[in-house]
Amino acid sequence: MNASKRETPKPTVGPDKFTIEKLAQNLAGFAIDRTDIKELMAALPRENNLNMTTLEYELGILKILSVGWGIAFYMAASDKNKAPLTETYWEMIREISQNISTLTETTTGTQIDYFNILKERLNTFVGQMQNNPSGASEPTAVMGPAFAQACSCPDDPMAILTGTKMFTLTLGAVKEYLTAVHIDDVTIH
């Protein structure tokens, strides 16, 4: 993915001031935006052994989780807005997940709980980071292989690199966004 084309969430309330709700809404919108996923997919060589449907599906999950991690990584523990922003972000993701689950059931007849899928994948990724069998000090060194494993191709270098790129680019975009905005002292509606 070309970093210069990366879309970061854009401020939409005032010049640089946001309510927690608006900030969470912008981050959730960014988390489900598929533009960078499509770019990563298009950059892969046509000749490969990857299940492209699985790869794209897992990239969507990884991006949502990475935005949540970005909030956790780049907001100070002492920031009074961190907990409300995190909670509001995940509430919005839960609502979006419910819509995805309903749409999937309506179009395919298959009942899924997309939010539960997100929680399971989060638990898997966190477990891999905690176990860290390679002793890597950077989360990106763990996330690429964990992503490839989620795609059922644990040794595929393209899957590892693609997961690493998604994780890194998403964290970078969240960091850039959180650095550029100020949270207004308005209560959540």
Steps between C-alpha positions, in 0.01 A plus 500: 500500500628841414529688828436831326157375394409371846173643622501607861182596680413861428384755757134588449412713806661843519860551393667258742248441782292186530260345740597150610199371310606670175859387538385141558267527201786619277726219623228237450436633150870475425512148646237370258615697196625250241713731284837400643396134511423511127838668437686233696312227314572661162872517581527122541638302206226329299685170522489392862370218719286721723125475542431860405149499649634386837785749482265792431259389774782471755644839398164657586508340843863597557431862408210530747711347777802713410299822537401386849862420580604839363272671752654289778860555383490869418284651773666542838364282779445820700289660222147536641360456148667166430247274672190680365647511148591132512157405630318714242716365216425139595128577543496635145689195373246278680217681320675471163567131573130443569420653162757274332357196677144590396602566139690172483202307632263678261714445190644154570267345756802438721478630854822657631600722790761730344577675828573164659729421206685826571532410869629152419758636257604764753552229761705299250721796408547609862588143593760486224649831613516378860653163406734656242693179423755683284584749778426794269499839672280673241127416481522518119742206499237292679193632321608408145545129581185501718305650210637241256399226741146645517496478119596129521833561330742542791821479298400711201725809482241700300235441766746589778607820322143599416388458862803690625429785256133525600588502869781755461314735265185496711688569824687781326178656372338484845809652663506781244130568551508495880799736494318745274175531694384647828210349690242757600378490859147407397320202646400203287139517380 
